[in-house]
Amino acid sequence: MTLLTSILIAFVALEHLYFLILEMFLWTKPKGIKTFGLKSKAFAEETKVLAANQGLYNGFLSAGLVYAIIQKDINIAIFFLVCVTIAGIYGSYSTKNIKLFYAQSIPAIFALITIFI
């Protein structure tokens, strides 16, 4: 695993750790409401359990990527980067928000490219 690949994987892992924090702990706070464009504080309260679940999954993605770096295991890195890419594609499609694709999938795709070149 090259240094550049490790840096890009670490970046994706940090992004997903940040998503965990936003979704699990800041969803009903002004930062979470603004970040996700939620329509109201009441809506945020109604959906906070779903958001926390989503945040937990982002935490698992982050943990898997960190594990791949520690173990220097390209196959584990590829698996989790592909998961991140697919999640970003689906999230962008289902929410009709292309920014999600750029924020989530593109960094993972760049990391994958460095693995395969």
ZIGILIN-V8748 format. One record per backbone hydrogen bond with DSSP energy under -1.0 kcal/mol. CO is the residue of the C=O (numbers start at 0). NH is the residue of the N-H. E is the energy in kcal/mol with one decimal. If there is no record, write none. Layout:
CO | NH | E
CO | NH | E
//
This chain:
1 | 5 | -2.4
2 | 6 | -2.5
3 | 7 | -2.5
4 | 8 | -2.7
5 | 9 | -2.5
6 | 10 | -2.3
7 | 11 | -2.2
8 | 12 | -2.6
9 | 13 | -2.6
10 | 14 | -2.5
11 | 15 | -2.1
12 | 16 | -1.9
13 | 17 | -2.4
14 | 18 | -2.4
15 | 19 | -2.1
16 | 20 | -2.1
17 | 21 | -2.7
18 | 22 | -2.9
19 | 23 | -3.0
20 | 24 | -2.1
20 | 25 | -1.3
25 | 28 | -1.3
25 | 31 | -1.0
28 | 32 | -2.7
29 | 33 | -2.6
30 | 34 | -2.6
31 | 35 | -2.3
32 | 37 | -2.0
39 | 43 | -2.0
40 | 44 | -2.5
41 | 45 | -2.3
42 | 46 | -1.6
46 | 50 | -2.3
47 | 51 | -2.3
48 | 52 | -1.9
49 | 53 | -2.3
50 | 54 | -2.7
51 | 55 | -2.2
52 | 56 | -1.8
53 | 57 | -1.8
54 | 58 | -1.9
55 | 59 | -1.9
56 | 60 | -2.1
57 | 61 | -2.3
58 | 62 | -2.7
59 | 63 | -2.4
60 | 64 | -2.0
61 | 65 | -2.4
62 | 66 | -2.6
63 | 67 | -2.1
64 | 68 | -1.9
65 | 69 | -2.6
66 | 70 | -2.8
67 | 72 | -2.0
72 | 76 | -2.0
73 | 77 | -3.0
74 | 78 | -2.2
75 | 79 | -2.4
76 | 80 | -2.7
77 | 81 | -2.5
78 | 82 | -2.1
79 | 83 | -2.4
80 | 84 | -2.4
81 | 85 | -2.7
82 | 86 | -2.6
83 | 87 | -2.4
84 | 88 | -2.3
85 | 89 | -3.0
86 | 90 | -2.9
87 | 91 | -2.2
88 | 92 | -2.4
89 | 93 | -3.3
90 | 94 | -1.9
91 | 96 | -1.2
96 | 99 | -1.3
97 | 101 | -1.8
98 | 102 | -2.6
99 | 103 | -2.5
100 | 104 | -1.3
100 | 105 | -1.8
104 | 108 | -2.9
105 | 109 | -2.6
106 | 110 | -2.1
107 | 111 | -2.5
108 | 112 | -2.7
109 | 113 | -2.0
110 | 114 | -1.3
111 | 115 | -1.9
112 | 116 | -1.3
//
